[in-house]
């Protein structure tokens, strides 16, 4: 714990030396209190050694121990000055009040210190999160600009000189328009879903789901794209393996990972989906592609908000990495984890865990 520069030297000493210094200070204060007239009592100076005993983050035990010493010495000093009332009940009552006073001080200081540390840490976390989100939205704005520019450029050319386009050229422009609009739709869909998730607007309703059926459903959605690139998706999942998951989140997870695998796999490549039961009774699902892979500095930042990880697929497909952030959030809502293993030029394997069916 960071200490004030004025007393940091004190906490760098060994526990024994600090104990002796604090005890010596208490004895000195007790002597001063004894020599001081009653109307000028030095009792408040006992707070100094108490402060030193608890401010190093060791808890209240040391402070309570020293508070007992302070209280005994204080009353001994008062006794020597004949300031203690002759009735025993009053003496006991004074003792209880004084001990409670010292103990309260120790506990309050410790609590305030913990609250202050918590606030400092929360402020740091909030600042980091805000900076990451600002950087993230600047990346999204940049990635939105690119497909919009292509979309506007194509439509402008058609609007200004449509008659000069041949049938083949119009077909080619239509394909490009479809690609741009499809990329924009996917980006906006993911952005909307991520925004709803951050606001807590996404419902979480886990249930038993047959994993092989969910994977087959999402593979079928990519059939046309796989045919265009000549990519084969193979499911090696057992038929009787169930997961306990939210159906929409599971479909989003599989759709994003399978889509990315196809996107970064070259013509004639292969994507394989496997699963296994882990030692902690979770189901581990992995999506492996024979694609272009990625360098280490890229896959380390894939699941971090505010990092630029988007790049074009093997067929020029646009991507931003937002889908992987969604995947990470969805997996963590299921108390699972997600990670990637990849080597440039040798493909990638995205793996995540979900609870086994109850």
C-alpha positions as CSV (number, residue, x, y, z in Angstrom):
1,X,0.0,0.0,0.0
2,X,1.3,3.4,-0.9
3,X,2.3,5.5,2.1
4,X,2.8,9.2,2.6
5,X,6.3,10.3,1.6
6,X,6.7,11.9,5.1
7,X,6.3,8.6,7.0
8,X,7.2,6.0,4.4
9,X,10.6,5.5,6.1
10,X,8.8,4.4,9.2
11,X,7.0,1.5,7.5
12,X,10.2,0.4,5.8
13,X,11.5,-0.6,9.2
14,X,11.1,-4.2,10.6
15,X,8.1,-5.0,12.8
16,X,10.2,-5.3,15.9
17,X,11.8,-1.8,15.5
18,X,8.4,-0.3,14.8
19,X,6.9,-1.9,17.8
20,X,9.7,-0.6,20.1
21,X,9.4,2.9,18.6
22,X,5.6,3.1,19.1
23,X,5.9,1.7,22.6
24,X,8.6,4.3,23.4
25,X,6.4,7.0,22.0
26,X,3.5,5.9,24.2
27,X,5.8,5.9,27.3
28,X,7.1,9.4,26.5
29,X,3.6,10.7,26.0
30,X,2.5,9.0,29.3
31,X,5.4,10.8,31.1
32,X,4.4,14.2,29.5
33,X,0.8,13.5,30.5
34,X,1.9,12.8,34.1
35,X,4.0,16.0,34.3
36,X,1.3,18.1,32.7
37,X,-1.3,19.8,34.9
38,X,-4.8,18.3,34.7
39,X,-6.3,21.3,32.9
40,X,-3.7,20.8,30.2
41,X,-3.9,17.1,29.7
42,X,-1.9,15.5,26.9
43,X,-4.3,12.6,26.4
44,X,-5.0,13.4,22.7
45,X,-1.3,12.8,21.9
46,X,-2.0,9.1,22.4
47,X,-3.6,9.3,19.0
48,X,-0.2,9.7,17.3
49,X,1.1,6.2,18.2
50,X,-2.3,4.7,17.4
51,X,-2.2,6.3,14.0
52,X,1.2,4.9,13.3
53,X,0.2,1.4,14.5
54,X,-2.8,1.1,12.1
55,X,-1.9,3.2,9.0
56,X,0.4,0.6,7.4
57,X,-2.5,-1.7,6.4
58,X,-1.9,-4.4,9.0
59,X,-5.4,-4.3,10.3
60,X,-6.9,-3.3,13.7
61,X,-5.2,-5.9,15.8
62,X,-2.0,-3.9,16.4
63,X,-4.0,-0.7,17.0
64,X,-6.3,-2.4,19.6
65,X,-3.3,-3.8,21.3
66,X,-1.6,-0.4,21.6
67,X,-5.0,1.2,22.6
68,X,-5.0,-1.0,25.6
69,X,-1.5,0.1,26.6
70,X,-2.4,3.8,26.0
71,X,-5.5,3.4,28.1
72,X,-3.7,1.8,31.0
73,X,-0.9,4.3,31.0
74,X,-3.4,7.2,30.7
75,X,-5.3,6.1,33.8
76,X,-2.0,5.3,35.7
77,X,-0.9,8.9,34.9
78,X,-4.3,10.2,36.1
79,X,-4.0,8.1,39.2
80,X,-0.5,9.5,40.1
81,X,-2.0,13.0,39.7
82,X,-4.9,12.0,42.0
83,X,-7.3,12.8,39.2
84,X,-9.2,9.5,39.5
85,X,-12.5,9.7,41.3
86,X,-12.6,7.7,44.6
87,X,-15.6,5.6,43.7
88,X,-14.8,2.4,41.8
89,X,-17.9,2.6,39.6
90,X,-16.8,6.0,38.2
91,X,-13.3,4.7,37.6
92,X,-14.6,1.7,35.7
93,X,-17.0,3.9,33.7
94,X,-14.1,6.2,32.8
95,X,-12.0,3.3,31.8
96,X,-14.7,1.9,29.5
97,X,-15.2,5.3,27.9
98,X,-11.5,5.9,27.3
99,X,-10.9,2.4,25.9
100,X,-13.9,2.7,23.6
101,X,-12.6,6.1,22.4
102,X,-9.2,4.6,21.5
103,X,-10.7,1.5,19.9
104,X,-13.2,3.6,17.9
105,X,-10.4,5.7,16.6
106,X,-8.5,2.6,15.4
107,X,-11.5,1.0,13.7
108,X,-12.6,4.3,12.1
109,X,-9.1,5.0,10.7
110,X,-8.9,1.4,9.3
111,X,-12.3,1.7,7.7
112,X,-11.6,5.1,6.2
113,X,-8.4,3.8,4.8
114,X,-10.1,0.8,3.2
115,X,-12.9,3.0,1.7
116,X,-10.3,5.5,0.4
117,X,-8.3,2.7,-1.2
118,X,-11.5,1.2,-2.8
119,X,-12.5,4.6,-4.2
120,X,-9.0,5.1,-5.6
121,X,-9.0,1.7,-7.3
122,X,-12.6,2.2,-8.6
123,X,-11.6,5.6,-10.1
124,X,-8.6,4.0,-11.8
125,X,-10.8,1.2,-13.2
126,X,-13.4,3.7,-14.4
127,X,-10.7,5.9,-16.1
128,X,-9.2,2.9,-17.8
129,X,-12.6,1.7,-19.0
130,X,-13.6,5.2,-20.3
131,X,-10.3,5.5,-22.2
132,X,-10.8,2.0,-23.7
133,X,-14.3,2.8,-24.7
134,X,-13.3,6.1,-26.3
135,X,-10.6,4.3,-28.3
136,X,-13.0,1.6,-29.1
137,X,-15.6,3.9,-30.6
138,X,-13.0,5.8,-32.6
139,X,-12.0,2.4,-34.1
140,X,-15.7,1.6,-34.8
141,X,-16.2,5.1,-36.5
142,X,-13.1,4.4,-38.7
143,X,-14.4,1.0,-39.6
144,X,-17.8,2.3,-40.4
145,X,-16.4,5.0,-42.7
146,X,-14.7,2.6,-45.0
147,X,-17.7,0.5,-46.2
148,X,-19.8,3.7,-46.3
149,X,-17.3,5.4,-48.6
150,X,-17.3,2.3,-50.9
151,X,-21.1,2.2,-50.9
152,X,-21.5,5.9,-51.6
153,X,-18.8,5.8,-54.4
154,X,-20.6,2.9,-56.2
155,X,-24.1,4.5,-55.9
156,X,-22.7,7.8,-57.0
157,X,-21.2,6.3,-60.1
158,X,-24.4,4.6,-61.0
159,X,-26.5,7.7,-60.4
160,X,-24.3,9.9,-62.6
161,X,-23.7,7.6,-65.5
162,X,-26.0,4.5,-65.3
163,X,-26.5,4.2,-69.1
164,X,-22.8,3.7,-69.7
165,X,-22.7,0.5,-67.5
166,X,-22.8,-2.8,-69.4
167,X,-24.8,-5.7,-68.0
168,X,-21.7,-7.4,-66.6
169,X,-20.6,-4.2,-65.0
170,X,-23.9,-3.7,-63.3
171,X,-23.8,-7.3,-62.0
172,X,-20.3,-6.7,-60.6
173,X,-21.4,-3.4,-59.0
174,X,-24.4,-5.2,-57.5
175,X,-22.2,-7.8,-55.9
176,X,-20.0,-5.1,-54.4
177,X,-23.1,-3.2,-53.1
178,X,-24.3,-6.4,-51.6
179,X,-21.0,-7.0,-49.9
180,X,-20.8,-3.4,-48.5
181,X,-24.4,-3.4,-47.3
182,X,-24.0,-6.9,-45.7
183,X,-20.8,-5.8,-43.9
184,X,-22.5,-2.7,-42.6
185,X,-25.5,-4.7,-41.4
186,X,-23.3,-7.2,-39.5
187,X,-21.3,-4.4,-37.9
188,X,-24.3,-2.4,-36.8
189,X,-26.0,-5.6,-35.6
190,X,-23.0,-6.5,-33.4
191,X,-22.7,-2.9,-32.3
192,X,-26.3,-2.8,-31.2
193,X,-26.1,-6.1,-29.4
194,X,-22.9,-5.1,-27.6
195,X,-24.5,-1.8,-26.6
196,X,-27.6,-3.6,-25.2
197,X,-25.3,-6.0,-23.3
198,X,-23.3,-3.1,-21.7
199,X,-26.6,-1.6,-20.5
200,X,-27.8,-4.8,-19.0
201,X,-30.7,-5.0,-21.5
202,X,-29.9,-8.5,-22.7
203,X,-31.9,-11.3,-21.0
204,X,-30.1,-14.4,-19.8
205,X,-32.2,-17.6,-19.9
206,X,-30.1,-20.7,-19.9
207,X,-31.6,-24.1,-20.6
208,X,-30.5,-27.6,-21.8
209,X,-29.4,-27.4,-25.4
210,X,-28.2,-30.3,-27.7
211,X,-24.8,-28.9,-28.8
212,X,-24.6,-30.8,-32.1
213,X,-28.0,-29.5,-33.2
214,X,-27.0,-25.9,-32.4
215,X,-23.7,-26.2,-34.3
216,X,-25.5,-27.8,-37.3
217,X,-28.0,-25.0,-37.4
218,X,-25.3,-22.4,-37.5
219,X,-23.2,-24.3,-40.1
220,X,-26.3,-24.3,-42.4
221,X,-26.5,-20.5,-42.2
222,X,-23.0,-20.4,-43.7
223,X,-23.5,-23.0,-46.5
224,X,-23.8,-20.5,-49.3
225,X,-20.6,-18.6,-48.3
226,X,-18.8,-21.9,-47.8
227,X,-19.8,-23.0,-51.3
228,X,-18.5,-19.7,-52.8
229,X,-15.1,-20.2,-51.2
230,X,-15.0,-24.0,-51.5
231,X,-14.6,-24.4,-47.7
232,X,-15.8,-27.5,-45.8
233,X,-17.1,-27.3,-42.2
234,X,-16.8,-30.6,-40.3
235,X,-18.7,-31.2,-37.0
236,X,-17.1,-33.9,-34.9
237,X,-19.5,-33.4,-31.9
238,X,-21.1,-36.4,-30.1
239,X,-24.9,-36.5,-30.6
240,X,-25.7,-36.8,-26.9
241,X,-23.7,-33.9,-25.5
242,X,-25.8,-31.1,-23.9
243,X,-24.8,-27.7,-22.6
244,X,-26.7,-25.5,-20.2
245,X,-26.7,-22.1,-22.0
246,X,-28.8,-19.2,-23.3
247,X,-29.9,-20.3,-26.8
248,X,-29.5,-16.8,-28.4
249,X,-26.1,-16.2,-26.9
250,X,-24.9,-19.7,-27.9
251,X,-26.0,-19.1,-31.5
252,X,-24.3,-15.7,-31.5
253,X,-21.1,-17.4,-30.2
254,X,-21.1,-20.1,-32.8
255,X,-22.2,-17.8,-35.7
256,X,-19.4,-15.3,-34.9
257,X,-16.6,-18.0,-34.5
258,X,-17.7,-20.0,-37.6
259,X,-18.1,-16.9,-39.7
260,X,-14.6,-15.7,-38.7
261,X,-13.1,-19.1,-39.4
262,X,-14.6,-19.1,-43.0
263,X,-13.6,-15.5,-43.4
264,X,-9.9,-16.1,-42.8
265,X,-9.7,-19.5,-44.5
266,X,-8.5,-19.6,-48.1
267,X,-10.3,-21.3,-51.0
268,X,-10.5,-25.0,-50.6
269,X,-9.7,-24.9,-46.8
270,X,-11.4,-26.7,-43.9
271,X,-13.0,-25.7,-40.6
272,X,-13.5,-28.3,-37.8
273,X,-15.7,-28.1,-34.7
274,X,-14.9,-30.3,-31.8
275,X,-15.9,-30.6,-28.1
276,X,-14.8,-32.4,-24.9
277,X,-15.7,-32.5,-21.3
278,X,-13.2,-30.9,-19.0
279,X,-12.1,-31.9,-15.5
280,X,-14.3,-29.3,-13.9
281,X,-17.4,-30.6,-15.7
282,X,-17.5,-27.9,-18.3
283,X,-17.9,-28.4,-22.1
284,X,-15.0,-27.1,-24.1
285,X,-16.0,-26.3,-27.7
286,X,-13.2,-25.5,-30.3
287,X,-13.4,-24.1,-33.8
288,X,-10.3,-24.8,-35.8
289,X,-9.6,-23.5,-39.3
290,X,-6.8,-24.1,-41.8
291,X,-6.6,-20.4,-42.5
292,X,-4.0,-17.6,-42.5
293,X,-3.6,-17.5,-38.7
294,X,-2.3,-14.4,-37.0
295,X,0.8,-13.1,-35.3
296,X,1.2,-13.3,-31.5
297,X,0.9,-9.5,-31.0
298,X,-2.6,-9.6,-32.7
299,X,-4.2,-12.6,-31.0
300,X,-3.1,-11.3,-27.6
301,X,-5.4,-8.3,-28.1
302,X,-8.4,-10.0,-29.7
303,X,-10.6,-9.9,-26.6
304,X,-9.5,-6.4,-25.3
305,X,-11.8,-3.4,-25.8
306,X,-10.1,-0.4,-27.5
307,X,-7.5,-2.5,-29.4
308,X,-7.4,-2.4,-33.2
309,X,-7.7,-6.0,-34.3
310,X,-9.9,-5.8,-37.4
311,X,-8.4,-6.9,-40.8
312,X,-9.7,-8.1,-44.1
313,X,-10.5,-11.8,-44.8
314,X,-9.0,-13.9,-47.5
315,X,-11.6,-12.7,-50.0
316,X,-11.5,-9.0,-48.9
317,X,-14.2,-9.4,-46.2
318,X,-14.3,-6.5,-43.7
319,X,-14.1,-7.2,-40.0
320,X,-13.7,-5.1,-36.8
321,X,-13.3,-7.7,-34.0
322,X,-16.5,-6.5,-32.3
323,X,-18.0,-9.9,-32.6
324,X,-15.2,-11.4,-30.5
325,X,-15.9,-8.9,-27.7
326,X,-19.5,-10.1,-27.8
327,X,-18.3,-13.7,-27.6
328,X,-16.2,-12.9,-24.6
329,X,-19.0,-11.2,-22.7
330,X,-21.5,-14.0,-23.6
331,X,-19.0,-16.7,-22.4
332,X,-18.3,-14.9,-19.2
333,X,-22.0,-14.6,-18.5
334,X,-22.0,-18.4,-18.5
335,X,-19.0,-18.5,-16.0
336,X,-16.8,-19.8,-18.8
337,X,-13.7,-18.6,-20.6
338,X,-12.6,-18.0,-24.2
339,X,-9.2,-18.1,-25.7
340,X,-7.3,-18.5,-29.0
341,X,-4.3,-20.5,-30.2
342,X,-2.9,-19.3,-33.5
343,X,0.3,-19.3,-35.6
344,X,0.7,-17.1,-38.7
345,X,0.2,-19.1,-41.8
346,X,-1.0,-22.2,-39.9
347,X,-4.6,-21.4,-39.0
348,X,-6.3,-20.7,-35.7
349,X,-8.3,-22.5,-33.0
350,X,-10.9,-20.5,-31.0
351,X,-12.0,-22.4,-27.8
352,X,-14.6,-21.6,-25.2
353,X,-16.2,-23.4,-22.3
354,X,-19.8,-23.6,-21.2
355,X,-21.6,-25.3,-18.3
356,X,-22.5,-28.9,-18.9
357,X,-26.2,-29.7,-18.9
358,X,-27.7,-30.2,-15.5
